[in-house]
Amino acid sequence: VHPATDTIAAIATAPGTGGIGIIRLSGPEALSLLRLHFLPYKSSTAYTSHRLYYGTVITARGQVLDEALAVYMRAPHTYTREDVVEFHCHGSYVVLQEVLRVLLESGARPAEPGEFTKRAFLAGRIDLTRAEAVVDLLQAQTEKSAHLAVHQLQGALYEHLQGIREGLIHILALLEVAIDFPDDDVEIVQHDEVLARLQSQVLDPLTQLLAMADQGRIIRDGIKVVLAGQPNVGKSSLLNTLLQEERALVTPSPGTTRDTIEERFTLHGIPVHLIDTAGIRPHEDPVEALGIERARQKVQQADLVLFLVDASVGLAEAEWELYDSLRDKPHLVVMNKCDLASVQRLNDLRDQFPGTRVATISAKHQEGIQELLEAIYAQVIGESSELYEQMTCAPNTRHRSILTKTLTACTSLEAAMRQRAPVDLLAVEVQSALDYLGDITGVTTADEVLDL
Ligand code: GDP
């Protein structure tokens, strides 16, 4: 790896006003930029690495910008393994911008998002799964995804992969003994031992990681829940109740939600994107027609559809048509306005949806909402809730596709083993599985992955 030739700079703390704001520099010019723009009170010419100095940040002409602490961290014991300098200024955004500006004028380059982490990866300080975890952590929307990112940062995914890798390397060693002594009895390959190892150290963990990747997608990106139903059944009321705030306009006249409305809330750590659709029904108004078309598309993209009906009036023919159009999607039937319907009527309605999960609520009086949320959770997470609770990492789509390839290679290895294929062929399969795994920790593809 070639060391970077330029020095990057960025405000490292969140925008807004905080107690302190940090500006970070990394690269060969970091120390000279520190010398140029920082005046320690105890004037010393030599900076000791990893020590804080108290002084003023100044422009190239000596004008004071802020009083600050500065630290110089000498390579390679730094995040990027380059020379790193940090200015801990007062948290005013204006001041931070000023300081950054003078550093840029003196030759630093503005860092791209994630570039410090990218350098850490390129310098070999962290593997690609950890670098990605940093990005995930910065973008985490819920506590659960932040936890998982931290686990991954601490190497959880890496260790899973390391275990699989060691299993494969051990298998390769067993095979290579046979390759080295080709004249001996072919039975020198201990097929049973290799097969057992393959199962327990490679195939099982790979399958589990893939299951975690499926859950990971949900935890990271959340689920799309679409509210479908005729006008006036109470979609916006439910949306509002779920969001606990009046964001969508609720009116008593039918069909006023012209377009789709999307909101977000968190359910047991899962981001839920809740989409309210305009009532799907024939209509002359072209604006409404557009909304209906969009609503259909939303239903198609949904992870879960909530089919709302007004329990006080029962289902009209158009509603059955609507129901037929979505019943193949994962869905829940939600009987709303239960406050206006008799128990008998609710039971009759429920009987019309045999084998389907039915929730009974009153959006207006906030009844049955908790049960509805649990039903949504059960429907989406379902039987994998145990896995969900125990997850230690959340492989992303990139990991997922590589894990799938690795699994395919290992499955064909297993088949070849069972057919007693020639050893050198088996070894080739193992090697290709190992190569795939290498892609996850990032021997080859880092640039595309880390460019945000
Ligand atoms: P949308 O067209 O499906 O979005 O329906 P709205 O949410 O706009 O609701 C239509 C009307 O039904 C409004 O007057 C709401 O106050 C009323 N409504 C909604 N939910 C309930 C409920 O659970 N009980 C009762 N009694 N009225 C409700």
Residues whose N, C-alpha, C, O or C-beta is under 5 A from the ligand:
A	BS01	GDP	Q230 P231 N232 V233 G234 K235 S236 S237 V250 T251 P252 G255 N336 K337 C338 D339 L340 I361 S362 A363 K364 H365
